[in-house]
Amino acid sequence: MSKISAAIKAVNTNGALLVFPVNNKPTPNSIWSEFYPRTKLKWEWDDNGDQKVFKMWQLMKELSTNKDVVYSKWLGGRATFFSRDLFVAMLALFKKTGGIAFKLSLQAKALLSELESDSPLSTRDLKKLTGLQGKDNESAYNRGMKELFGRLLIVGFGEVEDGAFPSLAVGATQHIYEDLWIEASDLNIELAQKRIDQLIPKGTEFRKFFDRIMAGLQNQTSVSVRSK
């Protein structure tokens, strides 16, 4: 079995996996720990290292454009892969609140608007189109992207050579994964909840993060209804 096939199988089995572990902790689960369960992560990039980090980075890049899974900067802004089944279920519940794109910041709205017009885009192009270039706008750009990734409105899709270092290419979910976007609108909510309960049970870091975003969306829409 190829590394890509093994990674896809691991993601589908777990529902969601980080790429790299957090401070070498056993949870949240990661592709690294699936492949190298007895090896602590050391950020070694030189020729004297064992190349595991480099190989994992290359795997992440290749896997991010494989539509058998979904890539995002999700849990705490970290590189995260979802199974299609879990992603659809989460997206279905987010959309059910009626507030998935409600009360986005001005920066997030601008970023999403550009990505809805053209996807995927490189970091450099997206910053240029939204006027969020330069160090003074870096925090605003990052906040906007965090909002959009958190609500599953955008996904990562490959890398683009952006100067000295490649940057993540991002796209609107409704364009990159149009089939999943439509499926989420039609998915039975009880089935979606059951799938989430099975794949990211209560108490796990993935579930806590999901519940926090879900609660925020529900709170926003309920406040809006009361104010009318």
N, C-alpha and C positions, 0 to 999 in steps of 0.2 A: 504494500500500500504506500502511495506517495505521501510526502509530508502534507501536501495540500489536502488530499483525501482524508488523512488522519486528523488534521485540524478541523475540517468540516464535520467529521463524525463526532469529534469531541465537543464542538460547539452545539451540535444538534442534540447530543445526549444530555448536556448540562443546561441548555437553554441560553445561557449567557456566560461568557468567559472574558476576563481581562486578557490582554496579551502578556503583560509582565506582572509578577506579583508585587504587592505593596509591602515594602520593607521585609521581603522574604517571609511574610506571614502565610499560613496555610489557606486562609480565606481573605478576600474573595478568591474563588478558583480562577486559575489562569491557564492559558495555553502553555506557558513556560512550565508550570508545575505538572501539566499533563504529559509533556514531552520529557522533562528532566526532573522527575519527582525527588531525586536525591541530590540535586545540584542547586546550591544557593546562587542567586543572581548577583553577578559582579559586573559592573559596567566597564568591561574591558574591550577596547576597540583596537588595540595595537596587535602587531604580528605575534607577540608572545602569548596572547590570550588563546582560549580554545575555540574562538569564533562562534560560540553559541549565541551570543547577543547579536552579532552581525547576521547570522543565519535566521534568527527569529525576526529581526527587523525586515529582512528580505521576504520572509514568509508573510509577515503582516502586510507588506506592500502588495504582494501578489494576491493574497486572500481578499484584500479590500475591494478588488474589482470582480470577485467571484460572486455571482448573484445567488449562489446556494446558501449564503449567509449574508448578514448585514453588518456593516462596520460603522462605528460611531465613536465620538469622544464623549462618553456618557458618564459612567460612574465616577464622580469627582473630577470629571474632565479627562479621565484616562481612556486610553485606547481599549475599546470594548467590542466584542463580536457577539451578535445575537443569532439564534436560529430564526428562520422565517416564521415559524409557528409562534414563538414567543413575541417577536417583534409585532406581528399582526395583532395579537391579543392585547398587548400593551397599548398599541396605537388605537385599537377599538375602544378601550376604556377611556383613553385621553379624549378621543373625539366625542364620546358619549356625553362628556361633561358640557359640551357646547362651548368650551372655552380654550380649546387647544391653541388657537391663534389670538386669544382675547388678551387685551392689556399687555401686549408686548411693548418693550421699550422702543423708543424712536430708532435706535441703532438696529435692534433686532428686526423691526419692520422694514427698514431700508435694506438690510442684508437679505432678508427673505424675498423681498420684491425683486431684487436683481437675480436671485437664484431661481425664482419662478419664471423669469424671462429667459434665462440661459443657464443650463446646468450640464456638467459640472464646471466650476470655475476654480482657478488657482487662488491661493491666499492673496497674492499680489494684485491680481485682476479684480478680485472682490473688494479689496481695500480701495483701489483706485476708483472703481465705479460708485462706491458709497461715500467717497471723500474721507475715509477713515485711515488715511496713510500717516506715517510718522509716529514717533514715540509718544507725542502728546495724545494721540488717539488710540494707542495700543490697548489701554484698559477698557475703553468703551467698546472697541472691536471684540475683545475677548469676552466681555459681559454679554454682548449681543449674541455671539456664537454659542455661549454656554446656555442661554435661554433656548435657542433653537435646537441644539443637540438634545437638551434635557427633555423637551416636549416631542422629540422624534420628528420634528418638522424638516430636519436636514440630516444627511448622512455623509460619511466620507466615501470617496471613490477614487482610489489611486493616488499617485503623486505626480507633481509637475516640477520640472526643473526651473526654479525661481532664483536665479543668481547662484551664490556660492553653495546653498543647500536646497535640496528639493523640499517642496511644501505640499501639504495635504490638499488634494482637490476635493471640493465639497459640492453637493447638489441638493436641490429640493427633493424630499422623499417622494412627493407626488409625481415627479418626473423620472427619477432614477429607478424607483420601485413603484411604478404606476399600478401594477397588478396588486401589490400588497396594500397600497393606499385605498384602492377600490374594495378589496376584500375586507379591510378593517371596517369600512362603512356598513358592510352587510353581515358581519360576523355577529352571531348571537352573543349577547352580553354575558349570559350565564356560562356559556361555553368558554368565552374569553377569560372570565374570572377563574374557572376551573383549571384552565391551562396555566394561568399565572401561578395559582396556588401549587400546582404540581412542579413547575419548573423553577420557580423562585419562591420557596416557602417563606412564610412569616419568620422573622428573626434573622434571615440572611441579609448581607449588606446590599445585595441587589434589590431585595424586596423593600428594605427600609428606604432606599433612594427612590424607588418607584412610588411608594406610598406617600412620600414627602411631596413629590411633584404632583401626584394625583390630588392630594389634599389642597395644595395651592390652587389648582385649577378649579376645584369644586368651590373653594372659598371665594374666588374671584367672581364666578358666575352667580353664586348665591347673593353676594353683595350687590351685584348689578341688578338682579331681579328685585331685591328689596328697595333699591333706590328709585325704581320706576314708579 
